[in-house]
Structure formats: structure tokens, C-alpha cells
Amino acid sequence: MKSLIKKLAAGAVACLCMVSAMTGCYSEDKAWSAKRGDDTAPIGVYIYYLSSAYSEALGKVEDASKSVFDQEIDGKDGTQWVKDRAKESIQLMYYVDQQFEEMGLTLDAEDESQIASLTSSAWSYSSSTFDQYGISQASLEKAYSQFLVKYQKIFEATYGKGGEKEVSDDEMRSFYEDKYTDFEYFTCSYTKTGEDGSSEAMSDEEKAEAKKQFEEYVSKIQNHDLTMSTAAEEYQKSIESESDLLQHQTLDLETEAYYFPDEVVEKLKSMKEGDVASVDLPDSNRFYVLQKNFISEKCDEVLEDEEQRLNVLATMKSDEFSDAMEAEAVKLDDITFNDSAINSYNPNMFFSEEDLVSSSASSESSSSEDSSSESSSEE
């Protein structure tokens, strides 16, 4: 799946998994939600966007322990914000159609296949929920799959080669090399296998002996007696593991390395490209062997690969693009909304007690973040 589509689709279907029961009866007068020119959007399109707006609202409220509908969002009553957001999504859908046509873009066989695949995947994932809420497969395709593919193609035509706002290789290289860190690592463990086959921590004496072995790997790699790969293989054999231990990552250390210990992230930041280093965490029974690679070499690979290039382009420009598209979409004044149908759907129907985060959990999270910030400041 292409990069921007993947970014936009994340969570777009899952948001409907939180809902409970639908109210309202079918009526021909309520079968459509909006019209523009010769196009009519089924009511299912609005319902889909209403659910998406509710999901978005959950992430915008100040107090996650209270219902969206008991709070204000951007100065609006929560219910009104969700309803307005759903209508804005319909405006954006129509603006995407307009831009797609004005730019002379078309859907080829690959695009049609992707639309069908996105629809099929989403439908198989939660068809019962879609049915429950009156969202047909055709509505899902129009509001979700077709929209995403067209949106992606407009983005590529805007920022890709020959586009009005084409991003040059030099701009992309500057962005990529400044943002990302390329590195390899493998983890040695201060554990051993007990007589019953279970894993248990080494004694302090055993840890001290193991540490010498681990540090030898670092020295040998630094002296070019071993590579990261051969060192990882040597350690793998020593512990009789069948798994490949060497890992390769290219990450934004500020936002994407959250699953690494802070000590590892800080070490990587301090290392020069080409350096080999270690991070010893005996209390956690781990010893990291790290090598920081030359980011320019990784960037060469990215620029030569269309899919990877688009991934970086999406990271660079998707927010700018989204803001510009939404700003233009709200200016459309030739859309007829079926208010009688739209107003018969209360976004409260999507509410579930499971959406609420307990006050104690929120407090603990805040306290943890404050403590972490204080700790970082002290360091």
C-alpha cells in the first residue's frame, strides 16, 4: 500500500469497532446525505464520516475520562463539533473529486484494484458494524477507498516529479539526513537456562564474566576483526539460538525510538557515524552492541526506490498538503446537504463506556510524564 494511503487509512476503519447500537428507520428521503452537480452521496457516506469524526474527537478532548459530548472542542459543543467535522469531510471528498478532474488525473487498472482491495479488506474486518450502522459497501468505497486513492494521486502529482510543488532530491536528502539515524544492533542477555529449561538471571559473578565476552565483541568490531554480522552470529552460536540476532533500523530518534531504553537512544545520539559502542543494562539483563551507519548511504537507497521515496515525501509534506486541501474544501458552496437526513443521526450513538479513560489512569500517566520530564531535566 502506498505511503500516504497507509498513513491516512491507519485507524480509519477501526474507529467503527467501538460503536454500539444504531437508531433510526430507513426512508427514501433519508437515503442520501449530500449532492454536488450530478453526484449524490448516500447517507452511508455521512454516517461513515460521522463515526470518523467521533473517533477524531476522542483524541482532541481535554479530559479523556469524560464523554466527548460533555466537553467543548475548539470552542464548540462536542456534539456540534463532530457533526460539523463530518460535513467538512464530505466537502473534502467533493473537493478531492474536483481537483482530481481539474488536474487531468485518472484511475488506472492498478488504482481500481487498490480501491477494491481497500474496500474488501475494510468490509471483511467489520462488515457487521457497517451493516448495523447503515453503511453499505458502496458507501464505504466512496467515502473511504476511492477517496484515499484519489487523495494519494493528487498528492503525488503535486509534490512528485514535474508537480507544481515538486520536492527535489536535494531537499529530500537534506530532510532525511537531518531527521533519521541508521543503525544496527544486537542484544546480549545476562540470563542463562536453568536445569528445568527456564530462563533465569545470572549471578553477579556470572554477569561480570559475560560482560567481558560482550565487550570483546565491541573491541573486535572496532578493530575490524569482526563485523556486526559475524559478531552477532558468534554470540548466537554461543547461546545456541536459532534466531538471527542482528537488527537494522532507520528511525527518527526523537519520535520513533520509544521502544528502546533511553540509554540506547542517548548513546546513539552521541555517537558519530561509523562508531561502534555498547550500552550495559545489567539491571535489565541486557547488553546492547551498537553501530551507527552513514545516513547518506541509506538516503541513496531511499532516493533510488520509488516506494521509499514516497514514504519520505509523505512524512515531509502530508501535513502541509492536508491543511491546504481542507482549507480549500470548506470554501465549496455548491453542495446541497440533506439536513433532514443528517440531523436524524445523533453522534451519541457511537458512544461507549469503553471509550473513557479512568481519571486515575489519566493522573498516573500525567504524573509519569511529569516525573520523566523532571528526570530528564536533572540529567
N, C-alpha and C positions, 0 to 999 in steps of 0.2 A: 504494500500500500504506500502511496506517495506520502511524502513527509508532512505537508500541511494538512492533508486529509486526515492523517493519523493524529495530528495534534488537535484538530477540530473535533474528530469523532470520539476522542477519549471521554468517556463518561456520558456521551450524548444519548445512548440507549439505556445505559444502566440507571439513569435518573428515574426511569419509569418503574424500576423494581421496588421502589419504596412506597408505592401508592396502594390504597385500599379499595374502596368501593365507589362505583360511579352512580350518579343520579341523573335524572332527566330522561325524556322519551324522544323517540325519533319522530321527526316531522319533515316533510318536503321543504317547508320554509326554513328549516334549520339545517338543511343538507349541505349548505355552502357557507364559507366564512368571509371570503373576500373575492372581489373581481377587479381585474385591470385589463382593459381592452377586451380581447376575445378569450382571455384566460379566467377560469373560475377555480378558486382553491376550495376543496372540500372542507367541511367542518373539522375533519380529522387532522388537517394541517394545523389549524388553530389549536386544537387540543394537544397536539404534539408539542407545539411551541409553548403552550401554557405550562406543560409539565417541565419543559426545559428551563423556563423562566423561574419556576418554583425551585428547581434544583440549584440554579444560579443564586437565587435569593438566600438559600441556606448558607452559602459561603460569604454573604455580604452583611448579615445582621451582626450587631454588636454583641448580643447575648445569645449564645448558642443553646442555652438552657430554656429559652422561651420560643414560642411559636413565631414564625416569620410574620404571621398575621396579627400579632400583638405588638409589633415594633414598626419603626419607620426605616425606610431605606432611601438614601439620597433625598431626605426631606419629604418623602411620600409615605402614606399609609402602605404597609406591606402588601395588602391585597391589591391595591391600585397599582403598585409598582410591578407586581407580577403580571397583571392584566395588560398594562402598558408595554411591558417588555415583550410579551407575546405578540402584540400588534406590531411592534418595531421589528420583530423577527420576520413577520410577513412582508413588511416593507423592504427589508433587506433581501428576502427571497426574490421579490419582484425587481429590485434594483440589480441583483446579480443577473437575472434573465436579460434585463435591458443592456447592461454592459457587455454581456456575452455576445449579444446580437450586434451591438454597435462596433465591437472590436473585430467582427467578422469571424468569430470562433465557431467551431463545430465539434460535435461529438463523434469520434470515430468508433470503430468496432471495439477497440481496447477500452475506450471510455464507457461504452454501453455495457461491456462485460463487467467493468468495475462497478457500475451502478447496480447491476443485477446482483453482483456478489455482495455488495454492502447491504442491499435490501434483504437478501436471503439470509445473511448472517444475523442481522438485527432481528428479523422476524423469527428465526428459529430460536433465538436467545430468549425472547419474551413475547411471543405471539399471543399467549393467553392474556397478558396485561394489555397489549394493544387492543385486542378484541373487547376486553372488558370496558375500555375507555372509548370505544367507538373510533379507533384509528385503523383504517383499512391499510392493506399492503400498498395500494396505490397512493394513499396519503403519505405513508412513510417514505415511499420512493421520492415523492415530490418535495417533501419538507426536509428530508434528511439526505438520501443518497445522491439524487440529482443535483441538489443544492451544493453539496460538498465537492462533487467532481467539477462542476462549473466554476465554483469559487477558486478551486485549485488552478484551473486552467487560466483564469483571469490573472491570478497572482503570478503564474509563470510567465504569461505574456507581458506583464507589467515590469517585472524585475529581472526576467531572464534575458538571454542574448537577443539583442535587437529590440528590447522593450523600451517603453517611454522612460522608465526609471532603471534602466539596466545597471546591474551591480557588476563592476569589473572584477577580474581575478585579483588585481592588486588590493582593491577594497576588501574583498573576501579574505585574502591572505592576512591582511592587517588585523581584521576582526578575529579570525580563527586563531592566529598565533598569540594574540593578546589574551584570549579568553580561555583556551584549553591547555591542558597538561597531558602529555602522552607518557605512559609509564608501564613497566612490567613489575610483577612481584610474585613471590610465593611465600607461604606461611609455614613456619616450622612450629611444632607443638611441644609444649612441656608436659606431655602426657605419655602414658605407657599403657600397654594392655595387661590387665590383671590375669590371675590364674583362671578366673571364670570367664575370660574373654571380654570383659567390660573395660571401658577406658577409665583410667584413674590418674590423678596428678602425680608428678614425680616428687620425690623428696627434695629438700633444698640442695643436698649434695648432688643428686642426680641432675637437677636443673643447672647447677654450676658446670657440670661436665658436659651437658648437652649444649650449653651456651658456647663453650669453646668450639664445638663442632659447627654450630651455626655461624659463628664469627669467621671460621675458616672459609666458609663459602663466600662470604663478603670479600675477604682478602684475596682469595683465588680469582674471583671475578674482576676485582680491581687490578690485579696483576696480569690479567688475560690468560690465566691458567685454565679457567673455566668460563663458559658463557652463562648467562642466566638460565638458558635452556638445559645445559648439561648439569649445572648445579642443582636445578630442580629435579632432574631425573635421578641424580645421585642420591638426593635426600629421599625421593620417592622409593627407591630401591631399599634404602636403609630402614624404612618403616614398613616395607612390604605392602605398599599401597598400589592399587590398580588404577587409581585416578591420576590424570595429568594435573600437576600442581601449579604450573606456571600460568599466570593470568595476565592479560594485556588490556589496559583501559586507556581511554581518552576522555577526560572529564573536565568540566568546569569545577574546579576545587571549591569555589565559593557556594555553589548551589547543588551540585550533583554528587558530592562525595560524602553524603550524610551517613552512609552505612559503614564508613571506615572510622576507626578510632581517631580522635582529634590529634593524637600524637603522630599518626601516619600522615594526616593531611598537612600538619605543620612542617613535618620533615620534608615532604615533597615540595612545599612552597620554598623552603630554604635551600634546596639542592640546585646545583647547576645542571644544565643539560649534559648528559653523558655520565653523570655521577652515579656511583653505587653506594648505598647506605643501608643501615638497618634501624629498626625500631624494636626495642626489647620491652615486652609487656608480660613479665613473669607472673604478675598477679592475675592476669587473664589467660595464662598458659600459652602465650603466643609470642613469636619472634618473626618479624617481617623482614624479608630481604627485598630491597627496592632498587630499581634502576630507572632513572629519568631519561627519557629518549628525546631526541631532537624534534621539536614540534614542526619544524619546517618540512621534514621528511614525511610526516603524517599528512601535512597540508598538501603536499604534492600529490599524494594518493587521493585525497578528497577531491581536489580540483579536476582530476582525471576521470572520476567516477560520477556519472550523472545523478544517480540517486543520492549519494553522499553530498554532492554539491547542493542539491535541492534541500537536503536536511539543514545545511548550514544557512542557506538563503532564507529558509523558513524561520530559523532562530533569529536571524538578523532583522527581518522585515515584516514578520507576520503581525506584530502588534501595530506597527505603523499602517500597514495595509488594512487591518481590521478597523482601526479608528477612522481612516479615510472613507472606507466603504459605508460604515454606519452613519457617518456624518452626512454623506450624500443621500443615503437611503431615506432618512427621516424627512428629507425635503420633498419626496414624492407626494403630490397632492391629487393624483388622479386614480386613487384606489378607493373602491366602494366597499366598505365593511358592512357585513350583515349584523348590525348591532343586536337585533332581537335574538339571533342565534348565539352570538358571542356572549351576551350578558346572561344567558341561561346557564353558563358554566362558571361555577364558583371555584377559584383555585384552592379553596379549603378542602376540596375533595382529594387533593393529593397529600394532605397532612397525615402523618403517622407519628405516634408517640416515640417510635424508634429514631425519628429524626432529631430528637432533642438530646443534647449533651448535658449530663448532670452538672449542677453547679459545683459540686466537689471536684469532679474531674476537670472542669474548666479552671478552678482555682489551683489545683495541683499542677496543671500544665503551665499556668502563668507563673506560679512560684518556681517551677523547674526552669522556665526560660529566664526568669529574673536571676536565679542563682547562677545559671550558666553564664549570663552576661556579666555578673559581678566577678565570677571566677576568671572570665576572660580578661576583664579589666585589670584584675590583680596581677595576672601574668604579664 
